Amino acid sequence: MSSLKKSTSVQPPASLDLGLTAAELVAALLGLGVEQRLHLLDSGGARGVDARFLIAGFDPFEVIESYGDELHVWRRGEGAARVERGSLLALLDERLEKYRITPATGSPILPR
């Protein structure tokens, strides 16, 4: 058993201030090599000065794109995309449910 004292009052930051402008951060991210498989989720200025978050992900295990009533699903290490047809929201809900995990004890519970 660890002798380290657990502290429930110290939480990791939900966001990180890098001291860069949004333009500098995006330029740095876009300058990464293609092998990093960068994916950005950004408001694109849709919220004006209220826009606060940019989410960057690297080397995803799965990429999902929608075209009409089709989901194209690429998985890391596989060749061509698999195509699923139907209600897009129902298909996405089904996929998310597969990866749902139970929050750890003491973790804040996020709404479903």
VENHU-V522895 format. One record per backbone hydrogen bond with DSSP energy under -0.5 kcal/mol. NH is the residue of the N-H (numbers start at 1). CO is the residue of the C=O. If there is no record, write none. Layout:
NH/CO ; NH/CO
This chain:
11/9 ; 18/16 ; 25/21 ; 26/22 ; 27/23 ; 28/24 ; 29/25 ; 30/26 ; 31/27 ; 32/29 ; 36/33 ; 37/34 ; 39/57 ; 41/55 ; 42/40 ; 43/53 ; 46/43 ; 48/45 ; 50/47 ; 51/48 ; 55/41 ; 56/54 ; 57/39 ; 59/36 ; 60/37 ; 63/74 ; 65/72 ; 67/70 ; 70/67 ; 71/84 ; 72/65 ; 73/71 ; 73/82 ; 74/63 ; 74/72 ; 76/61 ; 78/75 ; 82/73 ; 84/71 ; 86/69 ; 91/87 ; 92/88 ; 93/89 ; 94/90 ; 95/91 ; 96/92 ; 97/93 ; 98/94 ; 99/95 ; 99/96 ; 100/97 ; 107/104 ; 110/108
